[in-house]
Every structure is written in C-alpha cells, then in structure tokens.
Amino acid sequence: MRLKYFFFAFLLAFAISQPCRVVLAADQQIVAVVNEDAITQKDLNDRMKLIMVSSRMPNREDIRSKLAPQIINSLIEEQIMMQEAKKLGLEVSPEDIEKGFESLAQQNKMSADHFKEMLRRGGIAVSTLKRQITAHLSWSLVIQKRIRPRINVTERDIDDVLARLSKNVGRSEYLLAEIFLPADKKADEAKVKQLALSMATEIRAGRASFYKLAQQFSQSAGSSKGGDLGWVQDGQLDKDMAAAVEGLSVNQVSNPIRSPNGYHLLFLREKRQLTAENLPDRDKVATMLGLERLDRMQRGYMLDLKASAFIDNRVGS
C-alpha cells in the first residue's frame, strides 16, 4: 500500500508544478535513522502538529525550533521501543491500541469519535497518535518481560521508609507533578535547559498545559498521568528540588532544576502538613518503591539500547 501511494505521488508530481515536487521531496526527507528504520520530515511535522494542538504551546518558529530536538529524540526512542519489542517477540494487539486511544479520549473528556474529529480539525492524522500509543504499549510489554521480574521490594525496605516518614510528621508534604527532560550528552545541556525554560514560561503565561507537556515530553514514570508524582514528603526531595518546591505557591511551576540526568520542572498542586493519620500504608509504600526502581531501571535500559543502536540524527539533538 505504501509503495502504491508513493508511485501515485511520484506520477502526480510530474503532472503538476515544480513547487509541489519540492514540497513532496521535503516531506519525504529522512531526518533520522534508527538501525534499519527511517524517521521522515513528515513524521517530525506530524508529531509537532500533535504536540502544538494537545499542549497549547504557541505555534511560533522559535518554539518549534526548541521543541524539534526533543521531538526527534522521542521519535528515536519510540523506534527503539518497537524494535526491542519485535526482537523479543512481543506484539501489541489492535484491540489494545484502540483501548489506548479511548483512554486518551477519556482523559480529554471526549468520546473516541469526538476525539478523532478534534484531531482531524487540527489537521492531525489519527495514525500519528496511534503510532505513539503503539510504541509506548510495546515498551510496557518489554518492561513487563525484562524489568518487572527484577524488581524486589522487601519488608525491610518498607520499614525503613515508614520509619523515615514517621520522623517527618509535622513537616510539609507536597502534591507534585513533574516534567523530566533527559540530557544524555553534554551537547544536549544548553538546548534541553532552554526548552525547559520555554516550557515554564508558556505554562506560567497560561499558553501551555503542564499536564499535556508532561504526557508528550516527560521521561518519568508518571508521564502518562500528566507527570503526577503523588504526595512527596520534605525528606524525599534532594536539596535543590526541596529548595525549589519550598518557594512555590500552589498551582505554580518551578524554574528548571538540574539533576545528574537532565532537567526537571515541578508543579505544586497542593501542600499540607504531614500527620500520623495521612502516613501511607505498607502497600502504598511498596508500590512507591517499586515504581521508583522500575523507572530508574527502564531509563537505564533505554540508555543501553540507544548506546548499542545505530542512530543517525540528521537535525541535531
């Protein structure tokens, strides 16, 4: 089907004007290669359009140029996700892709049909979003097979956390959301920081949604839920993050915070005093520890896969 479409487009290009031939060539230009798979300018443009519509970021050239490297990185990682799933013999069913689409529609308080219509009105092919869903569902299968069996939370681990939290009774705890942007290489540093600054500026101005940007860009465990971290106690944050959060008012976003792996934006949803009554139970602590370890291990797994892959990023990172 793809070959037939390409052949038709090739014939059409000879039947119409030269400018259209240029548009076609630009649209099919390869912007990155990941092992045996190519990412085209059309893939980049389609994802850019999806992000602009969903996050409400202003559709300006300066914003697009800052987003492009991060979008390319996301597309590269999604190719790696699908390649690894294929290598392990794991396949996402069409039914699961539809369920994923319906779940996103519900998060946007729409029916699936209404959501599709909204995408079409924005000039976004439904297949663009479904490809992203497929990649992340594929990665979930990889994590279930390769990482989850290695996660072990002991009773001692839970006891240690509860003991630490008990000492923090009377101190502040924060309901936080996070956008984490990795800076894997030194060359990424300035661009990732600039992107984080731009995101913070647009969120503060009400021109972009923290929730949607977290869904599209954040590389942390809670990204699918808009970056939700749940309640975080004072003692759980490192020094720089604790200082940033202490200076926030409710519904305010932080400046970019540097960590060893990249930049974080924190959004303060609510604040309260930790009391003995709202200490988490053992099951919640076990879940929290499991997710933290799962997130750390899946990030490491992705970095290892990227290091061993052939990646030709032709637009820079």
Contacts in CASP RR format, 6 or more apart in sequence:
PFRMAT RR
TARGET T0000
AUTHOR 0000-0000-0000
METHOD contacts of the structure
MODEL  1
MRLKYFFFAFLLAFAISQPCRVVLAADQQIVAVVNEDAITQKDLNDRMKL
IMVSSRMPNREDIRSKLAPQIINSLIEEQIMMQEAKKLGLEVSPEDIEKG
FESLAQQNKMSADHFKEMLRRGGIAVSTLKRQITAHLSWSLVIQKRIRPR
INVTERDIDDVLARLSKNVGRSEYLLAEIFLPADKKADEAKVKQLALSMA
TEIRAGRASFYKLAQQFSQSAGSSKGGDLGWVQDGQLDKDMAAAVEGLSV
NQVSNPIRSPNGYHLLFLREKRQLTAENLPDRDKVATMLGLERLDRMQRG
YMLDLKASAFIDNRVGS
9 24 0 8 1.000
12 20 0 8 1.000
13 20 0 8 1.000
13 21 0 8 1.000
13 24 0 8 1.000
14 21 0 8 1.000
26 41 0 8 1.000
27 40 0 8 1.000
27 41 0 8 1.000
27 42 0 8 1.000
27 45 0 8 1.000
28 40 0 8 1.000
28 41 0 8 1.000
28 42 0 8 1.000
29 40 0 8 1.000
29 41 0 8 1.000
30 38 0 8 1.000
30 39 0 8 1.000
30 40 0 8 1.000
30 41 0 8 1.000
30 314 0 8 1.000
31 39 0 8 1.000
31 40 0 8 1.000
31 41 0 8 1.000
31 43 0 8 1.000
31 44 0 8 1.000
31 72 0 8 1.000
31 313 0 8 1.000
31 314 0 8 1.000
31 315 0 8 1.000
32 38 0 8 1.000
32 39 0 8 1.000
32 72 0 8 1.000
32 75 0 8 1.000
32 76 0 8 1.000
32 311 0 8 1.000
32 312 0 8 1.000
32 313 0 8 1.000
32 314 0 8 1.000
32 315 0 8 1.000
33 39 0 8 1.000
33 310 0 8 1.000
33 311 0 8 1.000
33 312 0 8 1.000
33 314 0 8 1.000
34 76 0 8 1.000
34 79 0 8 1.000
34 80 0 8 1.000
34 83 0 8 1.000
34 309 0 8 1.000
34 310 0 8 1.000
34 311 0 8 1.000
35 79 0 8 1.000
35 83 0 8 1.000
35 309 0 8 1.000
35 310 0 8 1.000
37 79 0 8 1.000
37 83 0 8 1.000
39 72 0 8 1.000
39 75 0 8 1.000
39 76 0 8 1.000
39 79 0 8 1.000
43 75 0 8 1.000
44 68 0 8 1.000
44 71 0 8 1.000
44 72 0 8 1.000
44 75 0 8 1.000
44 315 0 8 1.000
46 124 0 8 1.000
46 125 0 8 1.000
46 128 0 8 1.000
47 71 0 8 1.000
47 74 0 8 1.000
47 75 0 8 1.000
47 128 0 8 1.000
47 132 0 8 1.000
48 64 0 8 1.000
48 67 0 8 1.000
48 68 0 8 1.000
48 71 0 8 1.000
49 122 0 8 1.000
49 123 0 8 1.000
49 124 0 8 1.000
49 128 0 8 1.000
50 119 0 8 1.000
50 124 0 8 1.000
50 128 0 8 1.000
50 129 0 8 1.000
50 132 0 8 1.000
50 216 0 8 1.000
51 57 0 8 1.000
51 67 0 8 1.000
51 71 0 8 1.000
51 216 0 8 1.000
52 59 0 8 1.000
52 64 0 8 1.000
53 119 0 8 1.000
53 122 0 8 1.000
53 124 0 8 1.000
54 209 0 8 1.000
54 212 0 8 1.000
54 215 0 8 1.000
54 216 0 8 1.000
55 208 0 8 1.000
55 209 0 8 1.000
55 212 0 8 1.000
55 213 0 8 1.000
55 216 0 8 1.000
56 206 0 8 1.000
56 207 0 8 1.000
56 208 0 8 1.000
56 209 0 8 1.000
56 212 0 8 1.000
57 63 0 8 1.000
57 67 0 8 1.000
57 199 0 8 1.000
57 202 0 8 1.000
57 207 0 8 1.000
57 208 0 8 1.000
57 213 0 8 1.000
58 202 0 8 1.000
58 207 0 8 1.000
58 208 0 8 1.000
63 198 0 8 1.000
63 202 0 8 1.000
66 191 0 8 1.000
66 194 0 8 1.000
66 195 0 8 1.000
66 198 0 8 1.000
67 195 0 8 1.000
68 315 0 8 1.000
69 188 0 8 1.000
69 191 0 8 1.000
69 195 0 8 1.000
69 315 0 8 1.000
69 316 0 8 1.000
69 317 0 8 1.000
70 181 0 8 1.000
70 192 0 8 1.000
70 195 0 8 1.000
70 217 0 8 1.000
72 313 0 8 1.000
72 315 0 8 1.000
72 316 0 8 1.000
72 317 0 8 1.000
73 317 0 8 1.000
74 216 0 8 1.000
74 217 0 8 1.000
76 306 0 8 1.000
76 311 0 8 1.000
76 313 0 8 1.000
77 302 0 8 1.000
77 306 0 8 1.000
78 131 0 8 1.000
78 132 0 8 1.000
78 135 0 8 1.000
78 136 0 8 1.000
79 135 0 8 1.000
80 302 0 8 1.000
80 305 0 8 1.000
80 306 0 8 1.000
80 309 0 8 1.000
81 135 0 8 1.000
81 136 0 8 1.000
81 138 0 8 1.000
81 139 0 8 1.000
81 142 0 8 1.000
82 134 0 8 1.000
82 135 0 8 1.000
82 138 0 8 1.000
83 309 0 8 1.000
84 138 0 8 1.000
84 139 0 8 1.000
84 142 0 8 1.000
84 305 0 8 1.000
85 91 0 8 1.000
85 92 0 8 1.000
85 138 0 8 1.000
85 139 0 8 1.000
85 141 0 8 1.000
85 142 0 8 1.000
88 141 0 8 1.000
88 142 0 8 1.000
88 145 0 8 1.000
88 146 0 8 1.000
90 138 0 8 1.000
90 141 0 8 1.000
90 142 0 8 1.000
90 145 0 8 1.000
92 134 0 8 1.000
92 137 0 8 1.000
92 138 0 8 1.000
92 141 0 8 1.000
96 137 0 8 1.000
97 130 0 8 1.000
97 133 0 8 1.000
97 134 0 8 1.000
97 137 0 8 1.000
98 112 0 8 1.000
100 133 0 8 1.000
100 137 0 8 1.000
101 112 0 8 1.000
101 115 0 8 1.000
101 126 0 8 1.000
101 129 0 8 1.000
101 130 0 8 1.000
101 133 0 8 1.000
102 112 0 8 1.000
104 115 0 8 1.000
104 129 0 8 1.000
104 133 0 8 1.000
105 111 0 8 1.000
105 112 0 8 1.000
105 114 0 8 1.000
105 115 0 8 1.000
108 115 0 8 1.000
108 118 0 8 1.000
110 118 0 8 1.000
116 126 0 8 1.000
119 125 0 8 1.000
119 126 0 8 1.000
119 129 0 8 1.000
120 126 0 8 1.000
136 224 0 8 1.000
139 298 0 8 1.000
142 301 0 8 1.000
143 294 0 8 1.000
143 298 0 8 1.000
143 301 0 8 1.000
146 301 0 8 1.000
147 294 0 8 1.000
147 297 0 8 1.000
147 298 0 8 1.000
147 301 0 8 1.000
148 294 0 8 1.000
150 297 0 8 1.000
151 290 0 8 1.000
151 293 0 8 1.000
151 294 0 8 1.000
151 297 0 8 1.000
153 286 0 8 1.000
153 289 0 8 1.000
153 290 0 8 1.000
153 293 0 8 1.000
157 286 0 8 1.000
157 289 0 8 1.000
158 282 0 8 1.000
158 285 0 8 1.000
158 286 0 8 1.000
158 289 0 8 1.000
161 285 0 8 1.000
161 288 0 8 1.000
161 289 0 8 1.000
162 279 0 8 1.000
162 280 0 8 1.000
162 282 0 8 1.000
162 285 0 8 1.000
164 235 0 8 1.000
165 233 0 8 1.000
165 274 0 8 1.000
165 279 0 8 1.000
165 280 0 8 1.000
166 276 0 8 1.000
166 279 0 8 1.000
168 233 0 8 1.000
168 234 0 8 1.000
168 235 0 8 1.000
168 274 0 8 1.000
169 274 0 8 1.000
169 275 0 8 1.000
169 276 0 8 1.000
169 279 0 8 1.000
170 273 0 8 1.000
170 274 0 8 1.000
170 275 0 8 1.000
171 233 0 8 1.000
171 234 0 8 1.000
171 235 0 8 1.000
171 273 0 8 1.000
171 274 0 8 1.000
172 234 0 8 1.000
172 246 0 8 1.000
172 271 0 8 1.000
172 272 0 8 1.000
172 273 0 8 1.000
172 274 0 8 1.000
173 231 0 8 1.000
173 232 0 8 1.000
173 233 0 8 1.000
173 234 0 8 1.000
173 271 0 8 1.000
173 272 0 8 1.000
173 273 0 8 1.000
173 274 0 8 1.000
173 278 0 8 1.000
174 231 0 8 1.000
174 232 0 8 1.000
174 234 0 8 1.000
174 245 0 8 1.000
174 268 0 8 1.000
174 270 0 8 1.000
174 271 0 8 1.000
175 230 0 8 1.000
175 231 0 8 1.000
175 232 0 8 1.000
175 268 0 8 1.000
175 269 0 8 1.000
175 270 0 8 1.000
175 271 0 8 1.000
176 229 0 8 1.000
176 230 0 8 1.000
176 232 0 8 1.000
176 245 0 8 1.000
176 266 0 8 1.000
176 267 0 8 1.000
176 268 0 8 1.000
176 269 0 8 1.000
177 210 0 8 1.000
177 211 0 8 1.000
177 214 0 8 1.000
177 226 0 8 1.000
177 227 0 8 1.000
177 228 0 8 1.000
177 229 0 8 1.000
177 266 0 8 1.000
177 267 0 8 1.000
177 269 0 8 1.000
178 214 0 8 1.000
178 218 0 8 1.000
178 220 0 8 1.000
178 222 0 8 1.000
178 227 0 8 1.000
178 229 0 8 1.000
178 264 0 8 1.000
178 265 0 8 1.000
178 266 0 8 1.000
178 267 0 8 1.000
179 196 0 8 1.000
179 199 0 8 1.000
179 210 0 8 1.000
179 213 0 8 1.000
179 214 0 8 1.000
179 217 0 8 1.000
179 218 0 8 1.000
179 220 0 8 1.000
179 227 0 8 1.000
179 264 0 8 1.000
179 265 0 8 1.000
179 267 0 8 1.000
180 218 0 8 1.000
180 219 0 8 1.000
180 220 0 8 1.000
180 261 0 8 1.000
180 262 0 8 1.000
180 263 0 8 1.000
180 264 0 8 1.000
181 192 0 8 1.000
181 195 0 8 1.000
181 196 0 8 1.000
181 217 0 8 1.000
181 218 0 8 1.000
181 219 0 8 1.000
181 262 0 8 1.000
181 263 0 8 1.000
181 264 0 8 1.000
181 265 0 8 1.000
182 188 0 8 1.000
182 192 0 8 1.000
182 219 0 8 1.000
182 261 0 8 1.000
182 262 0 8 1.000
182 299 0 8 1.000
183 189 0 8 1.000
183 192 0 8 1.000
183 193 0 8 1.000
183 261 0 8 1.000
183 262 0 8 1.000
183 263 0 8 1.000
184 261 0 8 1.000
184 303 0 8 1.000
184 306 0 8 1.000
185 317 0 8 1.000
187 317 0 8 1.000
188 317 0 8 1.000
191 317 0 8 1.000
192 262 0 8 1.000
192 263 0 8 1.000
193 256 0 8 1.000
193 258 0 8 1.000
193 263 0 8 1.000
196 256 0 8 1.000
196 263 0 8 1.000
196 265 0 8 1.000
197 255 0 8 1.000
197 256 0 8 1.000
199 208 0 8 1.000
199 213 0 8 1.000
199 217 0 8 1.000
199 265 0 8 1.000
200 253 0 8 1.000
200 254 0 8 1.000
200 255 0 8 1.000
200 256 0 8 1.000
200 265 0 8 1.000
202 208 0 8 1.000
203 209 0 8 1.000
203 210 0 8 1.000
203 213 0 8 1.000
203 253 0 8 1.000
203 265 0 8 1.000
203 267 0 8 1.000
204 252 0 8 1.000
204 253 0 8 1.000
210 226 0 8 1.000
210 253 0 8 1.000
210 265 0 8 1.000
210 267 0 8 1.000
211 226 0 8 1.000
211 227 0 8 1.000
212 226 0 8 1.000
214 222 0 8 1.000
214 223 0 8 1.000
214 226 0 8 1.000
214 227 0 8 1.000
215 223 0 8 1.000
215 224 0 8 1.000
215 226 0 8 1.000
215 227 0 8 1.000
217 223 0 8 1.000
218 226 0 8 1.000
218 227 0 8 1.000
219 299 0 8 1.000
220 227 0 8 1.000
220 229 0 8 1.000
220 295 0 8 1.000
221 291 0 8 1.000
221 292 0 8 1.000
221 294 0 8 1.000
221 295 0 8 1.000
222 228 0 8 1.000
222 229 0 8 1.000
231 278 0 8 1.000
231 280 0 8 1.000
233 274 0 8 1.000
234 242 0 8 1.000
234 274 0 8 1.000
235 242 0 8 1.000
237 245 0 8 1.000
238 259 0 8 1.000
240 257 0 8 1.000
240 258 0 8 1.000
240 259 0 8 1.000
241 257 0 8 1.000
241 259 0 8 1.000
241 264 0 8 1.000
241 266 0 8 1.000
244 254 0 8 1.000
244 255 0 8 1.000
244 257 0 8 1.000
244 266 0 8 1.000
245 254 0 8 1.000
245 266 0 8 1.000
245 268 0 8 1.000
248 254 0 8 1.000
248 266 0 8 1.000
248 268 0 8 1.000
249 268 0 8 1.000
250 268 0 8 1.000
250 269 0 8 1.000
250 270 0 8 1.000
250 271 0 8 1.000
251 267 0 8 1.000
251 268 0 8 1.000
251 269 0 8 1.000
252 267 0 8 1.000
252 268 0 8 1.000
253 265 0 8 1.000
253 266 0 8 1.000
253 267 0 8 1.000
254 264 0 8 1.000
254 265 0 8 1.000
254 266 0 8 1.000
254 267 0 8 1.000
254 268 0 8 1.000
256 263 0 8 1.000
256 264 0 8 1.000
256 265 0 8 1.000
257 263 0 8 1.000
257 264 0 8 1.000
257 265 0 8 1.000
257 266 0 8 1.000
261 299 0 8 1.000
272 278 0 8 1.000
280 288 0 8 1.000
END
